[in-house]
Amino acid sequence: MAKYESKTKHIPYSQSAVYAKISDLSNLSVLKERLASQDIPENLKEQADAEQMSKAKEILENMEFTPDSMSMNLPPVGKLVIEIIEREPEKLVKMTSTQSPVPLTIWIQLVPTSDSACAMRLTLDAELNMFLKMAVGGKLKDGIDKFADMLAKIPYGD
């Protein structure tokens, strides 16, 4: 098992507002819309070729959300499905892969910092052999940090 933790993110919304949004994965479709509509900075356009941009757009377009699951097609890996398996009101949302080449579990933990703000941390636990850990460990760490960044930017007041 390999465990990766995101940096702690401070969110200027109450713990209950954040939990209400993230405990229903269909609310995360706002991420898909936001990512799909964003203008890509010039420095990234220079680094990414047309094929990479096309692949990223295809992944975004094929993402699906329900209250209890999210799925996406990640070439060459295939379809990835993540489902909520546990909810602890206002504190924790635990998810696991139900369709993935690598079994994984994700915890989203929330802690109040005041009546109107909270802190969030994500933990990813993946069953990786030593070869996979060396090959994709850094990408998983970056991925969990980016997912935490995206979750921290959702407007939880709506």
C-alpha positions in Angstrom: 0.0 0.0 0.0 1.1 3.5 -0.8 -0.4 6.5 1.0 -0.3 10.1 -0.3 -1.7 13.1 1.5 -2.5 16.5 0.1 -1.5 19.7 1.7 -4.1 21.1 4.1 -6.4 23.5 2.3 -8.2 26.3 4.2 -11.7 26.9 2.9 -13.6 30.1 3.8 -16.9 28.3 4.2 -18.4 26.4 7.1 -17.6 22.8 7.6 -21.3 22.0 7.2 -21.5 23.8 3.8 -18.4 22.1 2.5 -19.6 18.7 3.6 -23.0 19.2 2.1 -21.4 19.9 -1.3 -18.8 17.2 -1.4 -20.9 14.4 0.1 -23.0 14.5 -3.1 -20.6 13.9 -6.0 -23.1 15.3 -8.5 -22.2 18.7 -7.1 -18.6 18.2 -8.4 -19.9 18.6 -12.0 -19.1 22.3 -11.4 -15.4 21.3 -11.6 -16.0 19.8 -15.0 -17.8 22.9 -16.3 -15.2 25.2 -14.8 -12.2 23.2 -16.3 -13.9 22.9 -19.7 -14.6 26.6 -19.9 -11.3 28.0 -18.6 -9.0 29.7 -21.0 -5.7 27.9 -21.0 -2.7 30.1 -20.0 -0.2 30.8 -22.8 2.6 29.0 -21.0 0.6 25.8 -20.9 -0.4 26.1 -24.5 3.2 26.2 -25.4 4.0 23.1 -23.3 1.0 21.1 -24.5 0.7 20.0 -28.1 -2.7 19.8 -29.9 -3.0 16.0 -29.2 -2.5 16.5 -25.5 -5.1 19.3 -25.4 -7.5 17.1 -27.4 -7.1 14.2 -24.9 -7.7 16.5 -21.9 -10.8 17.9 -23.5 -12.1 14.4 -24.2 -11.5 13.3 -20.6 -13.5 16.3 -19.4 -16.3 15.8 -21.8 -16.7 12.1 -20.7 -16.7 12.7 -17.0 -20.0 11.6 -15.3 -21.3 12.4 -11.9 -24.1 10.9 -9.7 -24.7 11.6 -6.0 -22.7 8.5 -5.1 -20.1 8.1 -7.9 -17.9 9.8 -10.5 -16.4 8.2 -13.6 -14.0 9.1 -16.3 -12.2 7.5 -19.2 -8.5 7.8 -18.8 -6.6 6.6 -21.9 -4.6 4.2 -21.9 -5.8 3.1 -18.4 -9.5 2.9 -19.3 -12.6 3.7 -17.3 -12.1 4.8 -13.7 -15.1 4.7 -11.4 -15.0 6.1 -7.8 -17.9 5.5 -5.4 -18.6 6.9 -1.9 -18.5 4.1 0.6 -18.8 6.0 3.8 -20.1 9.4 5.0 -19.5 10.7 8.5 -21.6 13.9 8.6 -19.6 17.1 8.4 -16.3 15.3 9.0 -15.5 12.7 6.3 -16.3 11.4 2.9 -14.6 8.1 2.0 -14.5 6.8 -1.6 -13.1 3.7 -3.3 -12.5 2.6 -6.8 -15.0 0.1 -8.1 -13.5 0.1 -11.6 -9.8 0.8 -11.8 -6.6 -1.0 -12.7 -5.2 -0.2 -9.3 -7.4 -0.5 -6.1 -7.5 2.9 -4.3 -9.3 4.6 -1.5 -9.7 8.4 -1.0 -10.6 10.1 2.2 -11.7 13.8 2.3 -11.4 15.0 5.9 -12.9 18.2 7.2 -12.1 20.0 10.4 -13.7 23.3 11.5 -11.3 26.2 12.0 -14.1 28.7 12.9 -17.9 29.0 12.5 -17.4 30.1 8.9 -14.3 28.3 7.8 -12.7 24.8 7.8 -9.6 22.9 6.8 -9.6 20.0 4.3 -7.1 17.3 3.7 -7.3 14.5 1.1 -5.6 11.1 1.6 -5.1 8.6 -1.2 -4.3 5.0 -0.4 -3.4 2.8 -3.4 -2.3 -0.8 -3.7 0.9 -0.4 -5.7 3.7 -2.8 -6.1 7.2 -1.4 -5.9 7.5 -1.0 -9.7 4.2 1.0 -9.9 5.1 3.0 -6.9 8.3 4.2 -8.5 6.6 4.8 -11.8 3.5 6.6 -10.8 4.0 7.6 -7.1 4.9 11.2 -7.9 2.0 11.6 -10.3 -0.4 10.3 -7.6 1.0 12.8 -5.1 0.6 15.6 -7.6 -2.9 14.4 -8.6 -4.2 14.3 -5.0 -2.8 17.8 -4.4 -4.5 19.1 -7.6 -7.8 17.5 -6.6 -7.5 19.2 -3.2 -6.8 22.5 -4.9 -9.9 22.1 -7.1 -12.1 21.2 -4.2 -10.9 24.2 -2.2 -11.9 26.5 -5.1 -15.5 25.4 -5.4 -18.0 28.1 -4.4 -19.6 26.3 -1.3 -21.9 29.2 -0.5 -24.3 28.5 -3.5 
